[in-house]
Amino acid sequence: MKNKPLKVKFFYSYGIIFFFVLLLGLSSISVTNMMTNQTIKYSEKILPAVEQIGFVKEI
């Protein structure tokens, strides 16, 4: 890397930074989707119980 022109060094450094930012973005999207799926599963378990409590209060 010592004798490479400055443009090539910038290209490599920006490429590496872009790769890490892309990796971070994709992992963030993946984690967000996983959390959304867990929230949906949790709400499917909890909401029927909450509705039954509401029916009991009406009676």
Residue frames as qw, qx, qy, qz and C-alpha x, y, z in Angstrom:
[[0.000, 0.885, 0.466, 0.000, 0.00, 0.00, 0.00],
 [0.400, -0.597, 0.045, 0.694, 3.00, 2.32, 0.31],
 [0.206, -0.196, 0.492, 0.823, 3.42, 3.04, -3.38],
 [0.173, 0.595, 0.759, 0.201, -0.25, 3.14, -4.34],
 [0.036, 0.387, 0.153, 0.909, -1.71, 6.46, -5.51],
 [0.171, 0.036, 0.520, -0.836, -3.89, 8.42, -3.09],
 [0.630, 0.048, -0.228, -0.741, -7.03, 7.76, -5.17],
 [0.672, 0.015, -0.734, -0.098, -6.59, 4.02, -4.77],
 [0.229, -0.016, -0.746, 0.625, -6.06, 4.34, -1.03],
 [0.378, 0.060, 0.237, -0.893, -9.24, 6.42, -0.71],
 [0.682, 0.052, -0.489, -0.541, -11.13, 3.91, -2.84],
 [0.548, -0.026, -0.817, 0.179, -10.09, 1.04, -0.58],
 [0.058, -0.063, -0.628, 0.774, -10.81, 2.92, 2.63],
 [0.499, 0.082, 0.046, -0.862, -14.25, 4.10, 1.47],
 [0.665, 0.045, -0.657, -0.351, -15.00, 0.60, 0.21],
 [0.385, -0.058, -0.830, 0.401, -14.21, -0.89, 3.59],
 [0.165, 0.114, 0.435, -0.878, -16.31, 1.73, 5.39],
 [0.594, 0.078, -0.281, -0.750, -19.20, 1.19, 2.96],
 [0.584, -0.008, -0.807, -0.089, -19.03, -2.57, 3.54],
 [0.212, -0.136, -0.763, 0.595, -19.24, -2.15, 7.32],
 [0.336, 0.141, 0.191, -0.912, -22.10, 0.35, 7.07],
 [0.636, 0.062, -0.521, -0.565, -23.96, -2.01, 4.74],
 [0.483, -0.053, -0.855, 0.182, -23.37, -4.91, 7.12],
 [0.002, -0.140, -0.592, 0.794, -24.62, -2.84, 10.06],
 [0.476, 0.117, -0.083, -0.868, -27.73, -1.75, 8.15],
 [0.643, 0.011, -0.677, -0.357, -28.61, -5.29, 7.10],
 [0.366, -0.118, -0.834, 0.396, -28.16, -6.63, 10.62],
 [0.179, 0.123, 0.383, -0.898, -30.34, -3.81, 11.98],
 [0.605, 0.064, -0.326, -0.724, -33.11, -4.66, 9.52],
 [0.584, -0.017, -0.810, -0.048, -32.84, -8.33, 10.46],
 [0.182, -0.126, -0.734, 0.642, -33.06, -7.61, 14.19],
 [0.357, 0.109, 0.128, -0.919, -36.02, -5.28, 13.65],
 [0.656, 0.022, -0.539, -0.528, -37.87, -7.97, 11.70],
 [0.479, -0.064, -0.843, 0.236, -37.12, -10.52, 14.40],
 [0.017, 0.134, 0.560, -0.817, -38.43, -8.20, 17.12],
 [0.505, 0.073, -0.155, -0.846, -41.56, -7.48, 15.08],
 [0.644, -0.031, -0.715, -0.270, -42.26, -11.19, 14.69],
 [0.335, -0.121, -0.793, 0.495, -41.77, -11.77, 18.42],
 [0.213, 0.104, 0.296, -0.925, -44.12, -8.88, 19.22],
 [0.611, 0.017, -0.403, -0.681, -46.80, -10.31, 16.94],
 [0.587, -0.085, -0.804, 0.035, -46.50, -13.75, 18.56],
 [0.164, -0.114, -0.650, 0.733, -46.65, -12.20, 22.05],
 [0.365, 0.078, 0.088, -0.923, -49.68, -10.09, 21.21],
 [0.632, -0.046, -0.612, -0.474, -51.49, -13.13, 19.80],
 [0.480, -0.170, -0.804, 0.307, -51.05, -14.81, 23.20],
 [0.117, -0.187, -0.493, 0.842, -51.92, -11.81, 25.37],
 [0.296, -0.050, -0.191, -0.935, -54.80, -10.14, 23.53],
 [0.567, -0.311, -0.677, -0.352, -57.31, -12.98, 23.96],
 [0.465, -0.339, -0.657, 0.487, -56.66, -12.96, 27.72],
 [0.038, -0.139, -0.168, 0.975, -57.14, -9.18, 27.85],
 [0.415, -0.173, -0.452, -0.770, -60.39, -9.47, 25.89],
 [0.566, -0.365, -0.740, -0.016, -61.67, -12.09, 28.34],
 [0.291, -0.288, -0.491, 0.769, -60.89, -9.78, 31.25],
 [0.172, 0.018, -0.123, -0.977, -62.86, -7.05, 29.49],
 [0.523, -0.275, -0.641, -0.489, -65.84, -9.39, 29.04],
 [0.489, -0.355, -0.714, 0.354, -65.74, -10.29, 32.73],
 [0.118, -0.192, -0.282, 0.933, -65.81, -6.61, 33.72],
 [0.332, -0.117, -0.366, -0.861, -68.89, -6.00, 31.53],
 [0.547, -0.329, -0.743, -0.199, -70.85, -8.78, 33.23]]
